């Protein structure tokens, strides 16, 4: 390279802007966001994928599907003029991925909507009261512990070959870092497995004995655990990452009040919880991506129920939302419990239904009742958390992007709401972790939309 060319290259390098990447590997798709040093999202991309249901009540996805979605999203991300400094990962919580010593998945990942471990979760109910109270969370079949116990019973050959069990974001990270130690997670994901002693903030030996699998090593969410080579980008440090819900809290900077994430499921988050033993609680207590805790009321049937209704009624999303334009649902009500629930609002054996049907019921009535049914469930879950803050409820997630849904939630909650104007708050939070890991000072940039007040009547 001659001297003028070297000079131009040095000038171009000085003009490049530093960014950090965050990937959110969700149930039905992967979102990728690039943040600059002001915390603003400068590029984002999203790739959807399906969940496999080979039997009724099962929900699983091959880890290769997540990696393919990551690569496709990266290919769509416009990073011209930017230097990528680090990558962080967020992921759906609770799942179970058996991996070998190199971190390669031995079978599809079992996901949080999966109900196959209903019998195995009874073993957790049989724990001594002090051991069960230390878990401080509702006992749900779709969590890592019971799912792994199901694998130990039904696929002992896999468990015998496995070096351990990982959470979804950790399994994706292992595909990016083939030379790094793969059996690593963080406390935000570890605490949501039914294998974690909440008061001790460590693995529960009695619960691990039930699962019969090796737990991963727990490291800080912002610790750099290796370097990956990304196509078109080059070498990039990768941090451990965290669970999607606390990373959404990190992205919005929500330190009090209520935050609602509406995606396939619904998570209602109240920061600042105090860990304590609780026998048979109705809300969750999980670690955040730092050293704190948050309370969560969760619904498995949010966007999942709405997507089912659209398929059954033959609506696209715009047509379903249009049903809100007419008053009332003709007396029809909808219970959205297609997969059962976690307790509190509804139980694992509850199932979905339309009630109040009559000869005059229309397709629009069924659609509006379905939208209202999920919103009513969100309000009931908010009551479980007991939040008294009058500040607007912060909304995240793709299901709450449209003004019509924001108004629906404001009316159901009886409180003003405000949506975060980014495609994925969780991906944004993952990028903030990446910045911390490499020493970049990047602050949350909330990018809030307008406040939507509840209507007095509607």
Buried (B, 14 or more C-beta within 10 A) or exposed (E): EEEEEEEEEEEEEEEEEBBBBBBBBBBBBBBBBBBBBEBBBBBBBBBEBEBBEEEEBBBBBBBEBBBBBBBBBBEEBEBEEBEBBBBBBBBBBBBBBBBBEEBBBBBBBBBBBBBBBBEBBEBBEEBEEEBBBBBBBBBBBBBBBBBBBBBBEEBEEBBEBBBBBBBBBBBBBBBBBEEBBBBBBBBBBBBBBBBBBBBEBBBBEBBBEBBBBBBBEBBBBBBBBBBBEBEEBEEBBBBBBBBBBBBBBBBBBBEEBBBBBBBBBBBBBBBEBEBEBBEEBBBBBBBBBBEBBBBBBBBBBBBBBBBBBBEEBEBEEEBBBBBBEEEEBBEBBBBBBBBBBBBBBBEBEBEBEBEEBEEEBEEBBBBBBBBBBBBBBBBBBBEBBEBEEEBBBBBBBBBBBBEBBBBBBBBBBEBBBBBBEBBBBBBBBBBBBBBBBBEBEBEBBBBBBEEBEBEEEE
